[in-house]
Amino acid sequence: MLVIVSVSHFDGNAVAIHVARPQHDSNARQEYRSEKEIYAVLSDFGISEEAIASQLRLLSKTSVNEPLKFPPMDVPLHKLLSRGFRL
């Protein structure tokens, strides 16, 4: 499934991972407090460690709820569902 994945921070040091389908209203969000968990989810979606690290470094310089988007990617539906993202 073609999706746009983004990350944003909120409520202190918690991070939200957002998954949205382009040109659809469906949007799912999961919140994480552990960097290890964030890396695991994003890696499972096929995002490289370097790209994850880069976005998380930039995230510390953004406003609360300001999303940083990864390029659109194809993530199998079963991976999205297994991580709690219902689109």
Jmol script that loads the backbone (N, CA, C; Angstrom):
load data "model"
ATOM      1  N   MET A   1       0.855  -1.170   0.000  1.00  0.00           N
ATOM      2  CA  MET A   1       0.000   0.000   0.000  1.00  0.00           C
ATOM      3  C   MET A   1       0.900   1.230   0.000  1.00  0.00           C
ATOM      4  N   LEU A   2       0.625   2.159  -0.881  1.00  0.00           N
ATOM      5  CA  LEU A   2       1.394   3.400  -0.954  1.00  0.00           C
ATOM      6  C   LEU A   2       0.975   4.304   0.196  1.00  0.00           C
ATOM      7  N   VAL A   3       1.940   4.700   1.024  1.00  0.00           N
ATOM      8  CA  VAL A   3       1.654   5.548   2.177  1.00  0.00           C
ATOM      9  C   VAL A   3       2.727   6.617   2.325  1.00  0.00           C
ATOM     10  N   ILE A   4       2.371   7.642   3.073  1.00  0.00           N
ATOM     11  CA  ILE A   4       3.324   8.676   3.472  1.00  0.00           C
ATOM     12  C   ILE A   4       3.485   8.542   4.979  1.00  0.00           C
ATOM     13  N   VAL A   5       4.708   8.314   5.410  1.00  0.00           N
ATOM     14  CA  VAL A   5       5.021   8.156   6.828  1.00  0.00           C
ATOM     15  C   VAL A   5       5.676   9.447   7.302  1.00  0.00           C
ATOM     16  N   SER A   6       5.242   9.919   8.460  1.00  0.00           N
ATOM     17  CA  SER A   6       5.865  11.106   9.043  1.00  0.00           C
ATOM     18  C   SER A   6       5.999  10.914  10.541  1.00  0.00           C
ATOM     19  N   VAL A   7       6.870  11.710  11.138  1.00  0.00           N
ATOM     20  CA  VAL A   7       7.064  11.687  12.592  1.00  0.00           C
ATOM     21  C   VAL A   7       6.894  13.109  13.123  1.00  0.00           C
ATOM     22  N   SER A   8       6.394  13.201  14.344  1.00  0.00           N
ATOM     23  CA  SER A   8       6.287  14.505  15.008  1.00  0.00           C
ATOM     24  C   SER A   8       6.432  14.271  16.502  1.00  0.00           C
ATOM     25  N   HIS A   9       6.869  15.293  17.211  1.00  0.00           N
ATOM     26  CA  HIS A   9       6.956  15.112  18.663  1.00  0.00           C
ATOM     27  C   HIS A   9       5.845  15.895  19.339  1.00  0.00           C
ATOM     28  N   PHE A  10       5.511  15.447  20.530  1.00  0.00           N
ATOM     29  CA  PHE A  10       4.449  16.067  21.304  1.00  0.00           C
ATOM     30  C   PHE A  10       4.670  15.709  22.760  1.00  0.00           C
ATOM     31  N   ASP A  11       4.025  16.431  23.646  1.00  0.00           N
ATOM     32  CA  ASP A  11       4.001  16.073  25.072  1.00  0.00           C
ATOM     33  C   ASP A  11       5.365  15.633  25.602  1.00  0.00           C
ATOM     34  N   GLY A  12       6.312  16.553  25.625  1.00  0.00           N
ATOM     35  CA  GLY A  12       7.635  16.228  26.139  1.00  0.00           C
ATOM     36  C   GLY A  12       8.473  15.487  25.123  1.00  0.00           C
ATOM     37  N   ASN A  13       8.896  14.273  25.474  1.00  0.00           N
ATOM     38  CA  ASN A  13       9.784  13.534  24.576  1.00  0.00           C
ATOM     39  C   ASN A  13       9.093  12.383  23.855  1.00  0.00           C
ATOM     40  N   ALA A  14       7.780  12.367  23.819  1.00  0.00           N
ATOM     41  CA  ALA A  14       7.057  11.342  23.071  1.00  0.00           C
ATOM     42  C   ALA A  14       7.071  11.690  21.583  1.00  0.00           C
ATOM     43  N   VAL A  15       7.043  10.664  20.757  1.00  0.00           N
ATOM     44  CA  VAL A  15       7.051  10.843  19.306  1.00  0.00           C
ATOM     45  C   VAL A  15       5.864  10.104  18.712  1.00  0.00           C
ATOM     46  N   ALA A  16       5.205  10.735  17.760  1.00  0.00           N
ATOM     47  CA  ALA A  16       4.096  10.107  17.047  1.00  0.00           C
ATOM     48  C   ALA A  16       4.554   9.742  15.647  1.00  0.00           C
ATOM     49  N   ILE A  17       4.177   8.546  15.215  1.00  0.00           N
ATOM     50  CA  ILE A  17       4.391   8.128  13.834  1.00  0.00           C
ATOM     51  C   ILE A  17       3.031   8.178  13.164  1.00  0.00           C
ATOM     52  N   HIS A  18       2.961   8.901  12.059  1.00  0.00           N
ATOM     53  CA  HIS A  18       1.724   9.060  11.298  1.00  0.00           C
ATOM     54  C   HIS A  18       1.867   8.302   9.983  1.00  0.00           C
ATOM     55  N   VAL A  19       0.803   7.641   9.569  1.00  0.00           N
ATOM     56  CA  VAL A  19       0.772   6.966   8.277  1.00  0.00           C
ATOM     57  C   VAL A  19      -0.488   7.432   7.567  1.00  0.00           C
ATOM     58  N   ALA A  20      -0.322   7.947   6.358  1.00  0.00           N
ATOM     59  CA  ALA A  20      -1.460   8.450   5.590  1.00  0.00           C
ATOM     60  C   ALA A  20      -1.401   7.913   4.165  1.00  0.00           C
ATOM     61  N   ARG A  21      -2.568   7.680   3.604  1.00  0.00           N
ATOM     62  CA  ARG A  21      -2.652   7.296   2.201  1.00  0.00           C
ATOM     63  C   ARG A  21      -2.770   8.567   1.372  1.00  0.00           C
ATOM     64  N   PRO A  22      -1.941   8.723   0.343  1.00  0.00           N
ATOM     65  CA  PRO A  22      -2.033   9.916  -0.497  1.00  0.00           C
ATOM     66  C   PRO A  22      -3.425  10.038  -1.113  1.00  0.00           C
ATOM     67  N   GLN A  23      -3.944  11.238  -1.141  1.00  0.00           N
ATOM     68  CA  GLN A  23      -5.232  11.576  -1.734  1.00  0.00           C
ATOM     69  C   GLN A  23      -6.402  10.819  -1.103  1.00  0.00           C
ATOM     70  N   HIS A  24      -6.261  10.437   0.158  1.00  0.00           N
ATOM     71  CA  HIS A  24      -7.345   9.806   0.906  1.00  0.00           C
ATOM     72  C   HIS A  24      -7.457  10.511   2.259  1.00  0.00           C
ATOM     73  N   ASP A  25      -8.583  10.329   2.898  1.00  0.00           N
ATOM     74  CA  ASP A  25      -8.762  10.909   4.235  1.00  0.00           C
ATOM     75  C   ASP A  25      -8.212  10.012   5.331  1.00  0.00           C
ATOM     76  N   SER A  26      -7.824   8.792   4.999  1.00  0.00           N
ATOM     77  CA  SER A  26      -7.365   7.868   6.025  1.00  0.00           C
ATOM     78  C   SER A  26      -5.990   8.274   6.538  1.00  0.00           C
ATOM     79  N   ASN A  27      -5.897   8.321   7.837  1.00  0.00           N
ATOM     80  CA  ASN A  27      -4.674   8.728   8.511  1.00  0.00           C
ATOM     81  C   ASN A  27      -4.642   8.012   9.850  1.00  0.00           C
ATOM     82  N   ALA A  28      -3.553   7.339  10.160  1.00  0.00           N
ATOM     83  CA  ALA A  28      -3.430   6.620  11.427  1.00  0.00           C
ATOM     84  C   ALA A  28      -2.214   7.145  12.174  1.00  0.00           C
ATOM     85  N   ARG A  29      -2.280   7.076  13.497  1.00  0.00           N
ATOM     86  CA  ARG A  29      -1.188   7.599  14.322  1.00  0.00           C
ATOM     87  C   ARG A  29      -0.974   6.684  15.516  1.00  0.00           C
ATOM     88  N   GLN A  30       0.286   6.439  15.826  1.00  0.00           N
ATOM     89  CA  GLN A  30       0.677   5.688  17.020  1.00  0.00           C
ATOM     90  C   GLN A  30       1.717   6.519  17.763  1.00  0.00           C
ATOM     91  N   GLU A  31       1.685   6.467  19.069  1.00  0.00           N
ATOM     92  CA  GLU A  31       2.612   7.253  19.892  1.00  0.00           C
ATOM     93  C   GLU A  31       3.619   6.342  20.577  1.00  0.00           C
ATOM     94  N   TYR A  32       4.861   6.809  20.644  1.00  0.00           N
ATOM     95  CA  TYR A  32       5.947   6.023  21.229  1.00  0.00           C
ATOM     96  C   TYR A  32       6.810   6.912  22.111  1.00  0.00           C
ATOM     97  N   ARG A  33       7.324   6.355  23.171  1.00  0.00           N
ATOM     98  CA  ARG A  33       8.236   7.077  24.060  1.00  0.00           C
ATOM     99  C   ARG A  33       9.663   6.536  23.980  1.00  0.00           C
ATOM    100  N   SER A  34       9.819   5.370  23.422  1.00  0.00           N
ATOM    101  CA  SER A  34      11.125   4.733  23.327  1.00  0.00           C
ATOM    102  C   SER A  34      11.711   4.907  21.931  1.00  0.00           C
ATOM    103  N   GLU A  35      12.943   5.401  21.862  1.00  0.00           N
ATOM    104  CA  GLU A  35      13.612   5.558  20.566  1.00  0.00           C
ATOM    105  C   GLU A  35      13.812   4.200  19.907  1.00  0.00           C
ATOM    106  N   LYS A  36      14.056   3.175  20.715  1.00  0.00           N
ATOM    107  CA  LYS A  36      14.229   1.824  20.194  1.00  0.00           C
ATOM    108  C   LYS A  36      12.959   1.359  19.481  1.00  0.00           C
ATOM    109  N   GLU A  37      11.819   1.654  20.060  1.00  0.00           N
ATOM    110  CA  GLU A  37      10.530   1.284  19.465  1.00  0.00           C
ATOM    111  C   GLU A  37      10.290   2.046  18.156  1.00  0.00           C
ATOM    112  N   ILE A  38      10.633   3.324  18.144  1.00  0.00           N
ATOM    113  CA  ILE A  38      10.475   4.150  16.946  1.00  0.00           C
ATOM    114  C   ILE A  38      11.321   3.582  15.809  1.00  0.00           C
ATOM    115  N   TYR A  39      12.588   3.265  16.106  1.00  0.00           N
ATOM    116  CA  TYR A  39      13.470   2.684  15.094  1.00  0.00           C
ATOM    117  C   TYR A  39      12.902   1.366  14.589  1.00  0.00           C
ATOM    118  N   ALA A  40      12.381   0.537  15.484  1.00  0.00           N
ATOM    119  CA  ALA A  40      11.850  -0.777  15.089  1.00  0.00           C
ATOM    120  C   ALA A  40      10.677  -0.631  14.124  1.00  0.00           C
ATOM    121  N   VAL A  41       9.751   0.264  14.429  1.00  0.00           N
ATOM    122  CA  VAL A  41       8.573   0.453  13.583  1.00  0.00           C
ATOM    123  C   VAL A  41       8.984   0.991  12.221  1.00  0.00           C
ATOM    124  N   LEU A  42       9.782   2.046  12.202  1.00  0.00           N
ATOM    125  CA  LEU A  42      10.176   2.658  10.935  1.00  0.00           C
ATOM    126  C   LEU A  42      11.049   1.716  10.103  1.00  0.00           C
ATOM    127  N   SER A  43      11.911   0.950  10.749  1.00  0.00           N
ATOM    128  CA  SER A  43      12.722  -0.038  10.032  1.00  0.00           C
ATOM    129  C   SER A  43      11.843  -1.114   9.416  1.00  0.00           C
ATOM    130  N   ASP A  44      10.819  -1.527  10.157  1.00  0.00           N
ATOM    131  CA  ASP A  44       9.888  -2.533   9.656  1.00  0.00           C
ATOM    132  C   ASP A  44       9.171  -2.049   8.396  1.00  0.00           C
ATOM    133  N   PHE A  45       8.996  -0.745   8.280  1.00  0.00           N
ATOM    134  CA  PHE A  45       8.362  -0.163   7.097  1.00  0.00           C
ATOM    135  C   PHE A  45       9.334  -0.046   5.925  1.00  0.00           C
ATOM    136  N   GLY A  46      10.624  -0.356   6.162  1.00  0.00           N
ATOM    137  CA  GLY A  46      11.607  -0.318   5.087  1.00  0.00           C
ATOM    138  C   GLY A  46      12.425   0.960   5.023  1.00  0.00           C
ATOM    139  N   ILE A  47      12.369   1.767   6.070  1.00  0.00           N
ATOM    140  CA  ILE A  47      13.134   3.018   6.103  1.00  0.00           C
ATOM    141  C   ILE A  47      14.523   2.715   6.666  1.00  0.00           C
ATOM    142  N   SER A  48      15.545   3.243   6.028  1.00  0.00           N
ATOM    143  CA  SER A  48      16.921   2.968   6.452  1.00  0.00           C
ATOM    144  C   SER A  48      17.227   3.633   7.798  1.00  0.00           C
ATOM    145  N   GLU A  49      18.192   3.056   8.500  1.00  0.00           N
ATOM    146  CA  GLU A  49      18.609   3.616   9.793  1.00  0.00           C
ATOM    147  C   GLU A  49      19.124   5.034   9.637  1.00  0.00           C
ATOM    148  N   GLU A  50      19.827   5.301   8.538  1.00  0.00           N
ATOM    149  CA  GLU A  50      20.373   6.637   8.306  1.00  0.00           C
ATOM    150  C   GLU A  50      19.244   7.660   8.141  1.00  0.00           C
ATOM    151  N   ALA A  51      18.214   7.295   7.393  1.00  0.00           N
ATOM    152  CA  ALA A  51      17.079   8.204   7.192  1.00  0.00           C
ATOM    153  C   ALA A  51      16.323   8.438   8.497  1.00  0.00           C
ATOM    154  N   ILE A  52      16.170   7.390   9.290  1.00  0.00           N
ATOM    155  CA  ILE A  52      15.488   7.523  10.588  1.00  0.00           C
ATOM    156  C   ILE A  52      16.287   8.448  11.492  1.00  0.00           C
ATOM    157  N   ALA A  53      17.590   8.204  11.603  1.00  0.00           N
ATOM    158  CA  ALA A  53      18.449   9.019  12.464  1.00  0.00           C
ATOM    159  C   ALA A  53      18.416  10.481  12.037  1.00  0.00           C
ATOM    160  N   SER A  54      18.451  10.720  10.738  1.00  0.00           N
ATOM    161  CA  SER A  54      18.423  12.084  10.215  1.00  0.00           C
ATOM    162  C   SER A  54      17.128  12.794  10.605  1.00  0.00           C
ATOM    163  N   GLN A  55      15.996  12.131  10.415  1.00  0.00           N
ATOM    164  CA  GLN A  55      14.709  12.744  10.757  1.00  0.00           C
ATOM    165  C   GLN A  55      14.583  12.975  12.261  1.00  0.00           C
ATOM    166  N   LEU A  56      15.054  12.047  13.068  1.00  0.00           N
ATOM    167  CA  LEU A  56      14.944  12.224  14.516  1.00  0.00           C
ATOM    168  C   LEU A  56      15.836  13.360  15.015  1.00  0.00           C
ATOM    169  N   ARG A  57      16.992  13.568  14.366  1.00  0.00           N
ATOM    170  CA  ARG A  57      17.833  14.718  14.732  1.00  0.00           C
ATOM    171  C   ARG A  57      17.115  16.021  14.390  1.00  0.00           C
ATOM    172  N   LEU A  58      16.502  16.072  13.225  1.00  0.00           N
ATOM    173  CA  LEU A  58      15.753  17.272  12.824  1.00  0.00           C
ATOM    174  C   LEU A  58      14.531  17.492  13.708  1.00  0.00           C
ATOM    175  N   LEU A  59      13.950  16.420  14.170  1.00  0.00           N
ATOM    176  CA  LEU A  59      12.735  16.502  14.976  1.00  0.00           C
ATOM    177  C   LEU A  59      12.949  17.335  16.239  1.00  0.00           C
ATOM    178  N   SER A  60      14.135  17.264  16.802  1.00  0.00           N
ATOM    179  CA  SER A  60      14.414  18.021  18.030  1.00  0.00           C
ATOM    180  C   SER A  60      14.382  19.531  17.796  1.00  0.00           C
ATOM    181  N   LYS A  61      14.436  19.945  16.526  1.00  0.00           N
ATOM    182  CA  LYS A  61      14.447  21.373  16.191  1.00  0.00           C
ATOM    183  C   LYS A  61      13.092  21.878  15.698  1.00  0.00           C
ATOM    184  N   THR A  62      12.089  21.015  15.694  1.00  0.00           N
ATOM    185  CA  THR A  62      10.780  21.403  15.181  1.00  0.00           C
ATOM    186  C   THR A  62       9.814  21.724  16.316  1.00  0.00           C
ATOM    187  N   SER A  63       8.719  22.353  15.964  1.00  0.00           N
ATOM    188  CA  SER A  63       7.663  22.653  16.925  1.00  0.00           C
ATOM    189  C   SER A  63       6.868  21.391  17.216  1.00  0.00           C
ATOM    190  N   VAL A  64       6.156  21.409  18.323  1.00  0.00           N
ATOM    191  CA  VAL A  64       5.290  20.289  18.679  1.00  0.00           C
ATOM    192  C   VAL A  64       4.256  20.108  17.573  1.00  0.00           C
ATOM    193  N   ASN A  65       4.015  18.860  17.215  1.00  0.00           N
ATOM    194  CA  ASN A  65       3.054  18.456  16.181  1.00  0.00           C
ATOM    195  C   ASN A  65       3.436  18.883  14.765  1.00  0.00           C
ATOM    196  N   GLU A  66       4.651  19.370  14.543  1.00  0.00           N
ATOM    197  CA  GLU A  66       5.115  19.692  13.192  1.00  0.00           C
ATOM    198  C   GLU A  66       5.691  18.414  12.573  1.00  0.00           C
ATOM    199  N   PRO A  67       5.014  17.851  11.561  1.00  0.00           N
ATOM    200  CA  PRO A  67       5.465  16.565  11.017  1.00  0.00           C
ATOM    201  C   PRO A  67       6.663  16.679  10.089  1.00  0.00           C
ATOM    202  N   LEU A  68       7.528  15.690  10.163  1.00  0.00           N
ATOM    203  CA  LEU A  68       8.635  15.530   9.222  1.00  0.00           C
ATOM    204  C   LEU A  68       8.310  14.297   8.398  1.00  0.00           C
ATOM    205  N   LYS A  69       8.174  14.478   7.098  1.00  0.00           N
ATOM    206  CA  LYS A  69       7.723  13.395   6.232  1.00  0.00           C
ATOM    207  C   LYS A  69       8.879  12.683   5.548  1.00  0.00           C
ATOM    208  N   PHE A  70       8.709  11.380   5.433  1.00  0.00           N
ATOM    209  CA  PHE A  70       9.592  10.562   4.608  1.00  0.00           C
ATOM    210  C   PHE A  70       8.981  10.537   3.207  1.00  0.00           C
ATOM    211  N   PRO A  71       9.764  10.218   2.181  1.00  0.00           N
ATOM    212  CA  PRO A  71       9.192  10.105   0.831  1.00  0.00           C
ATOM    213  C   PRO A  71       8.104   9.023   0.815  1.00  0.00           C
ATOM    214  N   PRO A  72       7.113   9.145  -0.074  1.00  0.00           N
ATOM    215  CA  PRO A  72       6.082   8.107  -0.173  1.00  0.00           C
ATOM    216  C   PRO A  72       6.735   6.744  -0.398  1.00  0.00           C
ATOM    217  N   MET A  73       6.144   5.721   0.202  1.00  0.00           N
ATOM    218  CA  MET A  73       6.716   4.378   0.099  1.00  0.00           C
ATOM    219  C   MET A  73       5.613   3.334   0.074  1.00  0.00           C
ATOM    220  N   ASP A  74       5.963   2.178  -0.420  1.00  0.00           N
ATOM    221  CA  ASP A  74       5.037   1.061  -0.463  1.00  0.00           C
ATOM    222  C   ASP A  74       5.313   0.178   0.754  1.00  0.00           C
ATOM    223  N   VAL A  75       4.334   0.093   1.650  1.00  0.00           N
ATOM    224  CA  VAL A  75       4.449  -0.729   2.847  1.00  0.00           C
ATOM    225  C   VAL A  75       3.337  -1.779   2.787  1.00  0.00           C
ATOM    226  N   PRO A  76       3.682  -3.057   2.905  1.00  0.00           N
ATOM    227  CA  PRO A  76       2.647  -4.084   2.871  1.00  0.00           C
ATOM    228  C   PRO A  76       1.591  -3.850   3.962  1.00  0.00           C
ATOM    229  N   LEU A  77       0.349  -4.067   3.601  1.00  0.00           N
ATOM    230  CA  LEU A  77      -0.758  -3.840   4.526  1.00  0.00           C
ATOM    231  C   LEU A  77      -0.594  -4.634   5.809  1.00  0.00           C
ATOM    232  N   HIS A  78      -0.115  -5.870   5.724  1.00  0.00           N
ATOM    233  CA  HIS A  78       0.029  -6.679   6.931  1.00  0.00           C
ATOM    234  C   HIS A  78       1.041  -6.071   7.915  1.00  0.00           C
ATOM    235  N   LYS A  79       2.055  -5.363   7.405  1.00  0.00           N
ATOM    236  CA  LYS A  79       3.010  -4.704   8.305  1.00  0.00           C
ATOM    237  C   LYS A  79       2.362  -3.522   9.010  1.00  0.00           C
ATOM    238  N   LEU A  80       1.552  -2.763   8.257  1.00  0.00           N
ATOM    239  CA  LEU A  80       0.847  -1.635   8.866  1.00  0.00           C
ATOM    240  C   LEU A  80      -0.096  -2.131   9.961  1.00  0.00           C
ATOM    241  N   LEU A  81      -0.855  -3.152   9.641  1.00  0.00           N
ATOM    242  CA  LEU A  81      -1.818  -3.688  10.609  1.00  0.00           C
ATOM    243  C   LEU A  81      -1.127  -4.287  11.827  1.00  0.00           C
ATOM    244  N   SER A  82      -0.011  -4.964  11.621  1.00  0.00           N
ATOM    245  CA  SER A  82       0.693  -5.587  12.750  1.00  0.00           C
ATOM    246  C   SER A  82       1.251  -4.543  13.718  1.00  0.00           C
ATOM    247  N   ARG A  83       1.461  -3.325  13.229  1.00  0.00           N
ATOM    248  CA  ARG A  83       1.966  -2.225  14.065  1.00  0.00           C
ATOM    249  C   ARG A  83       0.843  -1.330  14.572  1.00  0.00           C
ATOM    250  N   GLY A  84      -0.414  -1.701  14.311  1.00  0.00           N
ATOM    251  CA  GLY A  84      -1.551  -0.959  14.838  1.00  0.00           C
ATOM    252  C   GLY A  84      -2.044   0.179  13.966  1.00  0.00           C
ATOM    253  N   PHE A  85      -1.564   0.262  12.737  1.00  0.00           N
ATOM    254  CA  PHE A  85      -1.988   1.334  11.838  1.00  0.00           C
ATOM    255  C   PHE A  85      -3.140   0.829  10.980  1.00  0.00           C
ATOM    256  N   ARG A  86      -4.332   1.271  11.281  1.00  0.00           N
ATOM    257  CA  ARG A  86      -5.537   0.854  10.558  1.00  0.00           C
ATOM    258  C   ARG A  86      -5.926   1.973   9.593  1.00  0.00           C
ATOM    259  N   LEU A  87      -5.808   1.691   8.306  1.00  0.00           N
ATOM    260  CA  LEU A  87      -6.157   2.696   7.283  1.00  0.00           C
ATOM    261  C   LEU A  87      -7.370   2.266   6.513  1.00  0.00           C
TER     262      LEU A  87
END
end "model"
wireframe off; spacefill off
backbone 0.3
color backbone group
